[in-house]
Amino acid sequence: MTRRGLLLLGAQLSLIAGLGYRVRQLQVEEADRYRMLAEENRMNIRLLAPGRGLIFDRNGVPLAENRQNYRVVMIREQAGDVEAVLDRLARLIPLPEDRRERVLREIRQRSAFVPVTVTEHLSWEEISRVASNAPALPGVLPEVGLTRHYPKGTASAHLVGYVGPVSERDLAAQESPDPLLQIPDFQIGKTGIEVRLEGELRGSAGASQIEVNALGRVMRELDRREGVPGQDLHLTIDGGIQEYALRRMDGQSAASVVMDVNSGEILASASAPSFDPNAFVFGISFDNWNTLLNDPYRPLSNKAVSGAYPPGSTFKMVVALAAIEAGLVTPDETVYCPGHYQLGDRRFHCWRSGGHGHMNLRDSLKQSCDVYYYDVARRVGVDAITQMANRLGVGVRHDLPLPAISEGLTPTREWKQRRYNEAWLVGDTINVGIGQGFMLASPLQLAVMTARLATGRAVEPRLIRARNGVPEPIPGAPDLGIPRAALEQVRVGMHAVVNDRRGTAYRSRIADPEVEMAGKTGTSQVRIITPEERARGVFRNEDLPWNRRDHALFVCYAPFDNPRYAVATVVEHGGGGSAVAAPIARDILMRTLYGPVPPLAAYPPDERQEIERRRAEEPAPEAPAAPTQTGRA
């Protein structure tokens, strides 16, 4: 053998030895590793979506539930001619052109064996038609899943909110996204309680262990572990009162909050107009979305907790308490009201141009004299007023499981310097004295303020009554530390507002002596009245564009001797508080005290005929829920 042959033979033997070593390495030394990889390719784990927690009102009436969702999916490799199959399917069920285009786009983007949802939320009749025509629809499979439904529709929309498919924005907002969010068409909370308590409502995923072939196609299920459903929530809301409050504000841009003054439970939190949350679950159209978005009454906004309005004269109790506590005002002390208050060269006007004459504390509340509170606010100062407002729950963000809760605004010297780089002026304090100027409060804060005035305790609002049937503890409400005599003096004034003939809300009183109501009207100005306009006569609200009219407000509680419920109502650009907001709040309070049909005798005599006429036009009242804790004992 030549030298060249020996070299070739050596090279061949080396190659054979190398290959043998590599074969041994793969089959012996790394056998376990590759066996595990092969097993992983054969086995696959798929997440199973848990049932979303249900939401009920305080009486067990469902506000958010899960319903069967009949849907149709398509598998491309089984369908063959996809477009021809879709044509046949469109003759059986609604299949709009835009949806058809979406399906074709998704089918092109996904593997041939991956199912693509064609349409969902079908009726039983529609899904039956698809099933009975299965031979003509290769690759089309009818399926049943779960989807969210809101039985009370508009009545609970702002509170409960709605769910929708996970978006890229949702995923980007989370640091460690739950793997459940990767499931196609998985729905999460978008607004309301649905989004604020998403973690509790969602539950945790189950898993299905499946065997797949080399192409990834499912061959069989090997194991299955169901997920843990989300928590069921019982809210403090009374669905009947909530529906009534919304119906009572029909045609207005308004909000009302009903609160149990002892427990802090929110019995109703209604914002009008509202919207149907089911429209979002089913997929709202572009036109409907634009209609909601461009509505000047802002139906998508939860005005009850997110709205912030000048509280107007409903704030006068705060100023009065601050002055009494500081020892600057006594019940019998009077302030003369000539119809205006002069501060240097600036004149601050009372709502009654001719003046009220001599006003003491009770009469100043009863007749809502502005000059009295200009004078008192100037004496007590903005610092004491702000501190008292915060103690009563105004200018404080209340912790409810809702998004965009307004903190309102109780201005301070530091705030104005920081916000406008300007010093605080005495005129600013005078404006604050009647709930105007920089002052802002939400209907929720006004309800809390009224509840604290009625009890003298720092009662906190609550919206969750129980989780998975376990009642939430009711925290104790500490005493506000306001002298009881001071509170009584303010309460007497609020009683006179409603029950004295010269009170601004006398026409909206409750005639039943056992449940007399105390309250306070408010009309907050949203425009500047120029000296020229005042000289020639101030325009009436009816003569102004809607968005330049005054806000109408009313806060109240009852029964006066043993307070149980407080109500705050704000009607955006509604006009006068006594004429517009007080009747609405009174009716909502009576619905809370008496149930669906308050006795006719509880209404003022001159109003009973109108009440009878209105009842004749309204739908029959709902059957009383049992058990209830809101009906009168």
Secondary structure, 3 states (H helix, E strand, C coil): CCHHHHHHHHHHHHHHHHHHHHHHHHHHHCHHHHHHHHHHHHEEEEEECCCCCCEECCCCCEEEEEEEEEEEEECHHHHCCHHHHHHHHHCCCCCCHHHHHHHHHHHHHCCCCCCEEEEEEECHHHHHHHHHCHHHCCCEEEEEEEEEECCCHHHHHHHHCCEEECCHHHHHCCCCCCHHHHCCCCEEECCHHHHHCHHHHHCECEEEEEEECCCCCEEEEEEEECCECCCCEEECCCHHHHHHHHHHCCCCCEEEEEEECCCCEEEEEEEECCCCCHHHHCCCCHHHHHHHHHCCCCCCCCHHHHCCECCHHHHHHHHHHHHHHCCCCCCCCCEEECCEEEECCEEEECCCCCCCEEECHHHHHHCCCHHHHHHHHHHHCHHHHHHHHHHCCCCCCCCCCCCCCCCCECCCHHHHHHHHCCCCCHHHHHHHHCCCCCCEECHHHHHHHHHHHHHCECCCCECEEEECCEECCCCCCCECCCCHHHHHHHHHHHHHHHHCCCCCCHHHCCCCHHHCCEEEEEEECCCCCCHHHHHHCCCCHHHCCHHHCCEEEEEEEECCCCCCEEEEEEECCCCCHHHHHHHHHHHHHHHHHHCCCCCHHHCCHHHHHHHHHHHHHCCCCCCCCCCCCCCCC
